[in-house]
Structures are given as structure tokens and as C-alpha cells.
Amino acid sequence: MLGLRERIALGAVASAAIVAVVVLALVPPGLRQRETAHVRDALLTEARLISRLVAPPLAAGVSEPELDRLVDEAARDGRARVTIIAPDGRVMADSAVSGRELLTLENHRGRPEVRDALSSPPGSSVRHSTTLGDDLLYTAVPVRSEGRLVGVARVAVATAGIDEQVQDLRGTVALALVAALAIAVALAVGLSASLSRALREVMDTARQFAAGNLAARSRVARGDEIGELAGLLNRSADQLQQRITEIARDRARTDAILSSMEDGVLAVDHRGMVVLANDTLRRILALRDPEGRHYVEVMREREVGELLVDVLQRGERRSSEVEIRRLRRVYSLSGAPFPGAEGMPHGAVLTFHDMTERRRVDHVRRDFVANASHELRTPLTSIRGFVEALEDGALQDAVVAERFLGKIRTHADRMAALVQDLLELSRLESGERPPAWQDVLPSEVAEDVVASLSGSASARGITLLREDRGAPAVASDPDRLRGILENLVDNAVKYTPRGGRVEVVTSPGPDGGARIEVRDDGPGIASEHLPRIFERFYRVDKARSREMGGTGLGLSIVKHLAEGMGASVSVESELGRGTRFTVNVPRNGRTG
């Protein structure tokens, strides 16, 4: 590939060569025209002289041989052919032909130059001479004597002479052009050297800019346009470096803000193409490379698409709430327009605020208030009824009064247990009672719980068994662990039919921790109840639960006790095949 210097020199040489070719192509026709015109003028002058010379003899009626001799003498010293033609076209004298040959010449009245000389002098033409066998330039003028036309004087010269003169001029012009071309080449090569050096340095600097090295600077110091270009490049690099630094700083700040946001952010242009999706939105919706794709490809949620279209069309803020069923999440959507590129319509930005937990808490709160009210209302209504019965006279009947008072005590105890469980649950949720960490053997805690509940199990006809498979010691809270097992074993004893069996098994757990399982062979729990089994006041069999004095808060307390010391509790059950609760206690609860 040719360098800049070579291209400049080659361009100059090519331009000069093209000019030379054009000149050589255009000059010869012009030269021939000018030379032909010059010769024609000279011939006309000579023809007029001949006409003056032969006018007196023609007027005096000179004989044709005498006239021919006179014409031969007049044309002897010149190159031109002289012909005298009578008004009727007959050739009377010719410097190229004499004697009998003269008589054989054709009538010339129809020759163009003769015809023009007779009608509108002077006449001129270029044509082939059959007499001489060559191309001639003819000029003719009328010969008059005292106003009377006595003949036509014609002078002709061969065009070969004109061509020779034109060829000589063309050679001279060509030589001059070659000399000019050689000078142009020398000047182009010389001038392009310094120019190409400066341009090459400017281009090298520009290449470094394009490669990302904005610290490069051009050292060209010239007072011409190249020097000005180098200065402009340097100033542009300074401004670009400053602007890039500002953009990078702003981009880093924006990325940090978007990344730290808990809300998802989606921005699309006026065509619906995604231009931004922050990390939160990518994570919660499992998006992969959303930028540059249409939002319909990214998320196939009808409500989201409707809100985006509404913002894009109206250019106003819009908000709504949408449930994404595949994620089982509820989001509050807020859409607003944002400016597009210069001259382009506005786009839309959409924020996703996760409302799932809030909706769940609201639902739990409503259920809690309704359940707590219901659980308190039932014993209070019973107590009020028994009191009213006693006031109406039942107090006088000792047996009835004693039975009513026993019912009142039972309902009061139930209310007290409910309030106690509510207070315990409140303390656990608020963190009022932190765990008391100790090294605990789960087998010993299980032994104590089984011993304390064996009496109630025997009274119900339940076999209560315990098995230890080498559960290691763990860092935990023994009181919390005991509370978990008491609730689970008590529930198992209550709901297992007479003659059933309840087992408490301790064994090694994952990651060096301990696992405690409470199994029964009772009626089991239907699968639709398992996800909600640890919710407050949730009962699988509400009538039986109340009959046995349950508050509906035991399993919720179990869950909070376990989570408070880094443990986890889960349940597995199948109708007719019993239930198994599993508690996994980490080796070191402090890091759980």
C-alpha cells in the first residue's frame, strides 16, 4: 500500500500527466484550425493580387495561351496553384496544367469555391484534387474590370504543408509539456516530503486516540492548516478525556445506586427496546442479557406490557400492582417517561417494588386479629353464659354451681394459655429474649422431655419412645430446644390415636450438627396444609384442636424458637401414615 507521501506525489504527477494528455488532445485541432485560417487568409490575399494582375488582360480579350503563360510566370516563385476560370466555368489558365491538358479539364462552375466567388465572394473549400491527386485548400475571388465580371481567380495549396506545420507545433508543445511535467514531479516530490511527515505524525496521534490512549499529543508546530489540525486534535483529546472522566464517574455513581437498590429498574426506548435493567431486576426475574431486546422477549407479563405501553403513549406517570404467578411474588409497578435521544420520542422507566412480604404481613395481621378475636371471644362468651346462669339461680344448686364454676375455670385457663402463648410469641419476634448459648447434648434434652410427658402419653394410651444414634454436642440454648421438643411431642401425643406410638430420635445432622426427629403413626396431615402448618392459629382440625385445649400457636412458637438459635424445622406427612417433624441444629448456633 502506498504511503501518504507517495500518494501525494503520485496524485500531483497524475494530475500533471492528465493535463498534458488533455492539452495534447485539444491543442492540435485548434492549431490546425488556426493554421488553416492563416493559410486561407494568405491565399485570399494572393488571389486578390492575381485577380488585379489578370483583370486588364481579360478585359482586353487576351488569348488563353497568353493568359496561361502569364499565370505560370506569376505562380513560378510560389507553392500555390493558380487557376483562372471564365464566368461560364471554363478553365482559361492553370499554373499546374498547360497546353492540351488544359482543354481536358472539367468545367469548374460547380466547384464550391467558384460558385461562392460568383455569388457571394470570396469562396473557399478544402477537397481532393483529381488533377493533382492531393487534398487542397482552395480560395477564389471574382475578377472584375470596371465593375464587370470577367472571370474568377483561384489560388490553391496542398494541405500537406499545413499538416507539417501543425505537426511541428505539436512536437514543440509536447516537448514543453514534458518539461513542465518533469518540473511538476520534482516539485511534488519535494513539497510532499515535509507535508507527509507532518500528516503522518498527526495520523499517528489520531490512531493512538482511536486505540484509547487519550494521553498522546501531537508535536507538530506549523503555521498552516496541518498545524491547526494538530492543535485541534490536542484540544479535542483534552476535552474528550475530561468528558470521559466525568461520564465514567457519573456512570459509576449511577451503577452503584442502581445496584444497591432493592427495587428492580427497567428502562426502554420509544420502540420498547430495553436500554437498562439493574442487577436486582435481573436477579428477581432471572433475566439474561436483556439490553437491546424488546421488552416482550424479556418478560412475558401482560400487566407489565400494558403499563409500559400506557406510559409510552401518554407520556405520563402510571402505577399499578401485578402478581407474577410463576414467581409467586406481588410487585408495585411505577412507570414514568424519560427523555429519549435528541430528536427521538421519549422512552419509559419502570420500577418494581416487591410487595409480597408486605401483603403477607398484612394477611397475617388480619388473620391474627381475626383468629385472636375468635379465640378470645369463644371462652369469654362461655364464661359470660355460665356467670349469667349462676346469677339467674344456678348458684343455689350446689352441684350445678360447682359444674359451672369448673367450666368457667377451664375457659379461664384456656384464655390464660392463649395470652401466655401470645406473649411468648411476641417476645420471640421482638428479640426481647436472646438465646443463652451453652454446649448442649440433644439426647439429654430429649430424655428430659420424654420423661416429663410420659405420664400424659400413658394416660392417653400412647407409647412414647426415645432413641439416640450418637447426636453430637452443639452450641445452643437448652431452654429453647426443650420448648421446641415439648411442643412437638405434646402435639404428637394429643393427635395420635389411642394405641399409637410416638418416637423421639436424635442423630448426627448435616455439617457436624445434630438432628432431632419427632415421629408418630397418627392420622397424618394432608399435603395442602403442610405449607401453612407453622402459621399462627392455623389448625388442620379446628374442632379437635379446641377440644384438646390447643391455642393454635404452638407450631408457630416452635418455628420462632428454632430460627432464633440458627436451627431449622420441617415437616413431612402423609394421610394415614403419620407425621415426622425434623429439627436440624447447627454445630455452632452463633453462626447459624
C-alpha positions in Angstrom: 0.0 0.0 0.0 1.4 3.4 -1.0 2.3 5.8 1.8 0.9 9.3 2.1 4.0 10.9 0.5 3.9 8.6 -2.4 0.1 9.2 -2.9 0.6 13.0 -2.8 3.4 12.8 -5.3 1.6 10.3 -7.5 -1.5 12.5 -7.3 0.4 15.5 -8.4 2.2 13.6 -11.2 -1.1 12.0 -12.3 -2.8 15.5 -12.4 0.1 17.0 -14.4 0.0 14.0 -16.8 -3.7 14.2 -17.3 -3.3 18.0 -18.0 -0.6 17.2 -20.5 -2.7 14.5 -22.2 -5.7 16.8 -22.3 -3.6 19.6 -23.8 -2.1 17.3 -26.4 -5.6 16.1 -27.3 -7.2 19.5 -27.5 -4.3 21.7 -28.9 -3.7 20.0 -32.3 -7.2 20.5 -33.6 -7.0 24.1 -32.5 -3.6 24.5 -34.1 -4.8 23.0 -37.3 -7.9 25.3 -37.4 -5.8 28.4 -36.7 -3.1 27.4 -39.2 -5.7 26.6 -41.9 -7.3 30.0 -41.3 -3.9 31.7 -41.5 -3.2 29.9 -44.8 -6.6 30.7 -46.2 -6.1 34.4 -45.4 -2.8 34.4 -47.2 -4.3 32.6 -50.2 -7.1 35.1 -50.4 -4.6 37.9 -50.4 -2.7 36.2 -53.2 -5.9 35.5 -55.1 -6.8 39.2 -54.9 -3.3 40.1 -56.2 -3.7 37.6 -59.1 -7.2 39.0 -59.9 -5.7 42.5 -60.2 -2.9 41.1 -62.4 -5.2 39.3 -64.8 -8.1 41.7 -64.9 -6.7 44.0 -67.6 -5.7 41.2 -69.9 -9.1 39.5 -69.5 -10.9 42.8 -70.2 -8.7 43.3 -73.3 -9.6 39.8 -74.6 -6.2 38.2 -74.2 -5.8 34.7 -75.7 -5.9 31.8 -73.4 -2.2 30.6 -74.2 -1.0 34.1 -73.4 -3.1 34.2 -70.2 -1.8 30.8 -69.2 1.8 31.9 -69.7 1.1 35.0 -67.6 -0.3 32.8 -64.8 2.6 30.4 -65.0 5.0 33.3 -64.5 3.0 34.7 -61.6 2.9 31.3 -59.8 6.5 30.3 -60.6 8.0 31.6 -57.3 5.2 30.3 -55.0 3.9 27.0 -53.8 0.3 27.8 -54.7 -1.6 26.6 -57.7 -3.2 29.4 -59.6 -6.3 28.9 -61.8 -8.2 31.5 -63.9 -11.8 30.5 -64.6 -14.2 32.1 -67.1 -17.6 33.2 -65.8 -19.1 30.2 -67.5 -16.8 27.8 -65.6 -14.3 27.1 -68.3 -10.7 26.9 -67.1 -8.8 29.5 -69.0 -5.4 29.2 -67.3 -3.8 27.0 -64.7 -0.3 27.0 -63.3 -0.3 23.2 -62.9 -1.7 22.3 -66.3 -0.8 23.8 -69.8 -1.4 23.1 -73.4 -3.8 20.3 -74.4 -4.2 19.1 -70.8 -5.8 22.4 -70.1 -8.5 21.6 -72.6 -9.3 18.4 -70.9 -10.1 19.9 -67.5 -13.7 19.8 -66.4 -16.0 22.8 -66.2 -15.3 24.4 -62.7 -18.5 26.4 -62.4 -19.9 23.8 -60.0 -16.8 23.9 -57.7 -17.9 25.2 -54.2 -15.2 27.9 -54.1 -16.0 29.1 -57.7 -19.7 29.0 -57.0 -19.2 31.1 -53.8 -16.9 33.5 -55.6 -19.5 34.1 -58.4 -22.4 34.6 -56.0 -21.1 35.9 -52.6 -17.3 36.3 -52.8 -14.9 35.3 -51.6 -15.1 31.5 -51.8 -13.1 28.8 -50.0 -13.1 25.0 -49.7 -10.9 22.0 -48.9 -11.3 19.0 -51.1 -9.4 16.4 -53.1 -8.0 17.4 -56.5 -8.4 14.8 -59.2 -5.9 16.7 -61.3 -3.1 16.7 -58.7 -4.3 13.7 -56.7 -3.9 15.5 -53.4 -6.1 17.4 -50.8 -6.0 21.2 -51.5 -7.2 24.3 -49.8 -9.0 26.5 -52.4 -9.7 30.2 -52.2 -11.4 32.1 -55.1 -12.3 35.7 -55.7 -14.1 37.3 -58.7 -12.1 39.2 -61.3 -13.7 42.4 -62.3 -12.9 45.1 -64.8 -14.8 48.4 -64.5 -17.4 46.6 -62.4 -17.9 43.9 -65.0 -17.2 40.2 -64.0 -14.6 38.9 -66.4 -13.6 35.7 -64.6 -12.6 34.1 -61.3 -9.1 33.9 -59.8 -8.5 30.8 -57.7 -5.4 30.0 -55.6 -4.9 26.6 -54.0 -2.3 25.0 -51.8 -1.8 21.4 -50.7 -3.0 20.7 -47.1 0.1 18.5 -46.5 2.1 21.6 -45.9 -0.4 22.7 -43.2 -0.2 19.3 -41.6 3.6 19.6 -41.5 3.4 22.9 -39.8 0.8 21.6 -37.3 3.0 18.6 -36.5 6.0 20.8 -35.9 3.9 22.9 -33.5 2.5 19.8 -31.8 6.0 18.5 -31.2 7.1 21.8 -29.7 4.0 21.8 -27.4 4.7 18.2 -26.4 8.3 19.0 -25.5 7.2 21.9 -23.4 4.6 19.7 -21.6 7.2 17.0 -20.9 9.5 19.7 -19.4 6.6 21.1 -17.3 5.7 17.5 -16.2 9.2 16.9 -15.1 9.3 20.1 -13.1 5.9 19.3 -11.5 7.1 15.8 -10.5 10.2 17.3 -8.8 8.1 20.0 -7.0 5.5 17.4 -5.9 8.1 15.0 -4.5 9.9 17.8 -2.7 6.9 19.5 -1.3 5.2 16.3 -0.3 8.1 15.2 1.9 7.6 17.8 4.6 3.8 17.7 4.2 3.6 13.9 4.6 5.9 13.9 7.7 3.6 16.3 9.4 0.5 14.5 8.3 2.0 11.2 9.4 2.6 12.4 12.9 -0.9 13.8 13.1 -2.3 10.5 11.9 -0.1 8.5 14.4 -1.6 10.7 17.2 -5.1 10.1 15.9 -4.5 6.4 15.8 -3.4 6.4 19.5 -6.6 8.4 20.3 -8.7 5.7 18.5 -6.9 3.0 20.4 -7.9 4.6 23.7 -4.6 6.5 24.5 -6.0 9.9 25.1 -2.8 11.0 26.8 -1.0 11.1 23.4 -0.3 14.5 21.9 0.8 15.8 18.5 4.1 17.8 18.5 3.5 19.3 15.0 4.2 23.0 15.2 3.3 24.6 11.9 1.6 27.8 10.9 -0.6 26.2 8.2 -3.7 24.1 8.2 -1.9 20.9 9.4 -0.5 22.7 12.4 -4.1 24.0 13.2 -5.4 20.4 12.8 -2.8 19.1 15.2 -3.8 21.8 17.7 -7.5 20.9 17.3 -6.7 17.2 17.9 -4.8 18.0 21.1 -7.6 20.2 22.4 -10.2 17.7 21.5 -8.3 15.0 23.3 -8.1 17.2 26.4 -11.9 17.9 26.3 -12.7 14.2 25.5 -10.5 13.0 28.4 -12.3 15.3 30.8 -15.7 14.4 29.4 -14.9 10.6 29.6 -13.8 11.1 33.2 -17.0 12.8 34.1 -19.1 10.2 32.3 -17.2 7.4 34.0 -17.7 9.0 37.4 -21.4 9.6 36.7 -21.8 6.0 35.3 -20.1 4.5 38.3 -22.3 6.5 40.7 -25.4 5.5 38.7 -24.4 1.9 38.6 -23.7 1.9 42.3 -27.1 3.4 43.0 -28.9 1.0 40.7 -27.0 -2.0 42.1 -27.7 -1.0 45.7 -31.4 -0.5 45.1 -33.7 -3.2 46.4 -36.3 -2.3 43.7 -35.9 -3.6 40.2 -35.5 -0.9 37.4 -36.3 -1.4 33.7 -35.9 1.3 31.1 -37.0 1.0 27.4 -36.8 3.4 24.5 -39.7 4.6 22.4 -39.7 1.3 20.4 -39.9 -0.8 23.5 -36.2 -1.9 23.3 -34.6 -2.5 26.7 -31.8 0.0 27.4 -31.3 -0.7 31.1 -32.1 -3.4 33.6 -30.4 -3.2 37.0 -29.0 -6.2 38.9 -32.0 -6.5 41.2 -34.4 -6.9 38.3 -32.1 -9.4 36.6 -31.9 -11.4 39.8 -35.6 -11.5 40.7 -36.8 -12.1 37.2 -33.8 -14.3 36.1 -33.1 -12.1 33.1 -30.2 -12.9 30.8 -28.7 -10.2 28.5 -31.9 -8.1 28.3 -30.3 -5.0 26.8 -31.0 -4.5 23.1 -34.1 -6.8 23.1 -37.8 -6.0 23.1 -39.4 -6.0 26.5 -41.9 -8.6 25.2 -39.0 -11.0 24.8 -37.6 -10.2 28.2 -40.7 -10.6 30.3 -44.0 -12.0 29.2 -46.2 -10.3 31.8 -49.4 -8.8 30.3 -49.8 -6.2 33.0 -46.2 -5.0 32.7 -46.6 -4.6 29.0 -49.8 -2.7 29.3 -48.3 -0.2 31.8 -45.2 0.4 29.5 -47.4 1.0 26.5 -49.6 3.4 28.5 -46.5 5.4 29.6 -45.0 5.4 26.1 -48.3 6.6 24.5 -49.5 9.1 27.1 -46.1 10.4 28.4 -47.5 10.4 32.0 -46.7 8.7 35.2 -48.6 5.4 35.8 -48.7 2.9 38.6 -50.3 -0.5 39.2 -49.8 -3.7 41.1 -49.1 -7.0 39.4 -48.8 -10.6 40.7 -46.2 -12.6 38.8 -47.6 -16.0 39.4 -44.7 -18.0 38.2 -42.6 -16.3 40.9 -45.4 -16.2 43.4 -44.5 -12.6 44.1 -46.5 -9.3 44.1 -44.9 -6.1 42.8 -45.9 -2.5 42.9 -45.1 -1.0 39.5 -44.4 2.7 38.9 -43.8 3.9 35.4 -42.6 7.3 34.2 -41.4 8.7 30.9 -37.8 9.7 30.4 -36.2 11.8 27.6 -35.1 9.9 24.5 -32.1 10.8 22.3 -32.1 14.1 20.5 -35.0 14.4 18.1 -36.4 11.0 19.2 -39.6 10.3 21.2 -39.5 9.6 24.9 -39.0 6.2 26.5 -40.3 4.7 29.7 -38.7 3.7 33.0 -40.4 1.1 35.3 -39.6 0.3 38.9 -40.6 -3.0 40.6 -41.1 -2.8 44.3 -41.6 -6.2 46.0 -44.9 -6.1 48.0 -45.0 -9.8 48.7 -43.8 -9.6 52.3 -46.0 -6.6 53.0 -49.0 -8.4 51.6 -48.2 -11.5 53.5 -47.7 -9.5 56.7 -51.0 -7.7 56.1 -52.7 -11.0 55.5 -51.1 -12.5 58.7 -52.0 -9.4 60.7 -55.6 -9.7 59.5 -55.7 -13.4 60.2 -54.1 -12.8 63.6 -56.6 -10.2 64.7 -59.5 -12.3 63.4 -58.1 -15.5 65.0 -57.2 -13.9 68.3 -60.6 -12.2 68.5 -62.3 -15.5 67.7 -60.1 -17.5 70.2 -60.8 -15.0 73.0 -64.4 -14.5 72.1 -65.4 -18.1 72.4 -64.2 -18.6 76.1 -65.4 -15.2 77.0 -68.9 -16.0 75.6 -68.9 -19.3 77.5 -67.8 -17.6 80.8 -70.4 -14.9 80.4 -73.1 -17.6 79.8 -72.2 -19.6 82.9 -72.0 -16.4 85.1 -75.4 -15.3 83.8 -76.8 -18.8 84.6 -75.3 -18.6 88.1 -76.8 -15.2 88.6 -80.2 -16.5 87.4 -80.3 -19.1 90.3 -78.0 -21.9 89.4 -75.8 -20.7 92.3 -78.5 -22.1 94.7 -77.9 -25.6 93.3 -74.5 -26.7 94.7 -74.0 -29.5 92.1 -74.8 -27.3 89.1 -72.9 -24.3 90.6 -69.8 -26.5 91.0 -70.0 -27.8 87.5 -70.5 -24.2 86.1 -67.5 -23.0 88.1 -65.4 -25.8 86.7 -66.3 -24.8 83.2 -65.5 -21.1 84.0 -62.1 -22.2 85.3 -61.4 -24.3 82.2 -62.2 -21.4 79.8 -60.2 -19.0 82.0 -57.2 -21.4 81.9 -57.6 -21.6 78.1 -57.6 -17.8 77.9 -54.5 -17.6 80.2 -52.7 -20.2 78.0 -53.6 -18.2 74.9 -52.4 -14.9 76.4 -49.2 -16.6 77.6 -48.5 -18.1 74.1 -49.2 -14.7 72.5 -46.7 -13.0 74.9 -44.1 -15.7 74.3 -44.5 -15.3 70.5 -44.2 -11.5 70.8 -41.0 -11.8 72.9 -39.5 -14.2 70.3 -40.4 -11.9 67.3 -39.1 -8.8 69.0 -35.8 -10.4 70.1 -36.5 -9.5 73.7 -35.2 -12.8 74.9 -31.9 -13.7 73.1 -30.6 -17.3 73.2 -28.4 -18.3 76.2 -25.7 -20.2 74.4 -24.4 -23.4 76.0 -22.9 -26.7 74.9 -25.9 -29.0 74.9 -26.3 -32.7 74.3 -29.6 -33.0 72.3 -30.0 -36.6 73.7 -30.2 -35.3 77.3 -32.8 -32.6 76.4 -34.9 -35.3 74.6 -34.6 -37.6 77.6 -35.9 -34.8 79.9 -38.9 -34.0 77.6 -39.8 -37.7 77.1 -39.7 -38.2 80.9 -41.9 -35.2 81.6 -44.6 -36.1 79.0 -44.5 -39.9 79.5 -47.3 -39.6 82.1 -49.7 -37.8 79.8 -48.8 -40.2 77.0 -49.6 -43.3 79.2 -52.9 -41.7 80.2 -53.9 -41.5 76.5 -52.7 -45.0 75.7 -49.7 -43.7 73.7 -46.3 -45.4 73.6 -43.6 -42.8 73.9 -40.1 -44.0 72.8 -36.7 -42.4 72.6 -33.6 -43.3 70.6 -30.2 -41.8 70.4 -28.0 -42.5 67.4 -25.0 -40.6 68.5 -26.0 -37.0 68.1 -23.0 -34.7 68.9 -23.0 -31.8 71.4 -23.9 -28.5 69.8 -23.8 -24.8 70.9 -27.4 -24.0 71.5 -30.0 -22.7 74.1 -31.2 -25.7 76.1 -34.4 -23.9 77.2 -35.3 -23.1 73.6 -34.5 -26.6 72.5 -36.6 -28.1 75.3 -39.5 -25.7 74.4 -39.3 -27.0 70.8 -39.4 -30.6 71.8 -42.2 -30.2 74.4 -44.4 -28.5 71.8 -43.7 -31.2 69.1 -44.0 -34.2 71.4 -47.2 -32.8 73.2 -48.8 -32.3 69.7 -47.9 -35.8 68.6 -49.3 -37.3 71.8 -52.5 -35.2 71.5 -53.2 -36.1 67.9 -52.1 -39.8 67.9 -55.0 -42.2 68.4 -55.0 -44.5 71.5 -52.7 -47.4 71.0 -50.4 -45.4 68.8 -46.7 -44.7 69.1 -44.5 -41.5 69.3 -40.7 -41.7 68.8 -38.1 -39.1 69.6 -34.8 -39.8 67.7 -31.6 -37.9 68.0 -28.8 -38.4 65.4 -25.9 -36.6 63.7 -27.0 -33.8 61.4 -25.5 -32.0 58.4 -22.2 -30.1 58.7 -21.4 -31.6 62.1 -24.7 -30.5 63.8 -27.5 -32.6 65.3 -30.9 -33.8 64.0 -33.9 -34.4 66.2 -36.9 -36.2 64.8 -40.4 -36.5 66.4 -42.4 -39.2 64.6 -45.9 -40.5 65.2 -48.1 -43.0 63.5 -51.2 -40.8 63.7 -53.7 -39.8 61.0 -51.2 -37.6 59.2 -51.6 -34.2 57.6 -53.0 -33.5 54.1 -50.4 -32.1 51.7 -52.4 -28.8 51.1 -52.0 -28.0 54.8 -48.2 -28.5 55.1 -47.1 -25.1 53.7 -49.2 -23.3 56.3 -48.7 -25.6 59.3 -46.4 -23.2 61.1 -48.6 -20.1 60.7 -50.3 -18.7 63.8 -53.7 -20.0 64.7 -53.6 -22.4 61.7 -55.3 -25.7 62.6 -55.8 -28.8 60.4 -58.7 -30.0 62.6 -60.1 -26.9 64.3 -62.8 -28.6 66.3 -60.5 -31.3 67.7 -57.7 -28.7 68.4 -60.0 -26.6 70.6 -61.4 -29.7 72.3 -57.9 -30.6 73.3 -57.2 -27.1 74.6 -54.8 -26.1 71.8 -54.2 -22.4 71.1 -53.1 -22.7 67.5 -49.8 -21.0 68.3 -47.6 -24.0 69.3 -46.0 -24.7 65.9 -45.5 -21.0 65.3 -43.6 -20.8 68.6 -41.6 -23.8 67.5 -40.6 -22.1 64.3 -39.5 -18.9 66.0 -37.6 -20.7 68.7 -35.7 -22.7 66.1 -34.9 -19.7 63.9 -33.8 -17.6 66.9 -30.9 -20.0 67.5 -30.0 -20.7 63.9 -31.8 -24.1 63.7 -34.5 -25.1 61.2 -37.6 -27.1 61.5 -39.5 -29.0 58.7 -42.4 -31.4 58.5 -43.2 -34.5 56.4 -46.5 -36.2 56.5 -48.9 -38.4 54.5 -52.6 -39.1 55.3 -53.0 -42.3 57.2 -49.2 -42.9 57.6 -48.2 -40.5 60.3 -46.2 -37.3 60.6 -42.5 -36.5 61.1 -41.1 -33.2 62.4 -37.3 -32.7 61.9 -35.2 -30.1 63.7 -31.7 -29.5 62.4 -29.5 -27.8 65.0 -26.2 -26.4 63.7 -22.9 -27.2 65.4 -22.4 -23.6 66.3 -25.7 -21.8 66.6 -24.0 -18.4 66.9 -23.2 -18.5 63.2 -26.5 -20.1 62.2 
